Amino acid sequence: MSELTFRTRLADFMESARVRNFIIGVIIFNAIILGLETSEPVMARYGGLIYALDRLCLGIFVAELALKLFALGPRFFRSGWNIFDFLIVGIALMPSAQGLSVLRALRILRVLRVISVVPSLRRVVEGLLTALPGMGSVFLLMSIIFYIGAVMATKLFGGDCPACTPEQAANFDAWFGTLGRSLYSLFQIMTLESWSMGIVRPVQEVYSYAWMFFVPFILITTFAVVNLVVGLVVNSMQDAHAEEANAATDAYRDEVLERLKSIEERLDKR
């Protein structure tokens, strides 16, 4: 068997469903192991075993990438997903002692490898990446709206407030005292996290017209602009799924045509 044939067969084997399912299993098992490392009682009793199993999982990932590199050669780096896997495993191989001890926490990034292994998750990520150019315009629009709203909120609610109690004045200053604080507070309001009882109602106790600012802001950002982002992502995912379905249909059609052609050739020989 020639080296080229061996590499081709090895590449097919590494891309097979059996190997893919095995790697998915190792990723899930490794995620559980890394979660157990956060438990002090478990580590006190089984720390050695857990570290050994973690190193075993890392060894499997390294062996997988090494086999793919050997089978594909330079073609390995033509795939963005292969580069993604290479970087994730490479981070796990970096030393984690002394000043780089924070890298131990980054080992959990290995769980992200499940994205590159599971086709359905890859479609989701590819849909998000495809939607990025369209989302750029939406984010620019949202940034303009946020900037205008932050300037207005700082002017309306962040200045001196003679009618406020000291506690109210302190809260208003924390929420809208500067442009940066106003931007952060408006972001919290956009997410609808404690926006009414936490911010808007206390402000409205002093400024009765405050609802005329906050309600339109929520309607524009939360229910309009954010839904534009969702719509772009969904549309991109549908397009990616349609392209994949069309590719599968074309491949099946080509296979059927090849079979018909071979049948026709055999009939002609008779």
Disulfide bonds with the S-S distance in Angstrom:
Cys161-Cys164 1.84
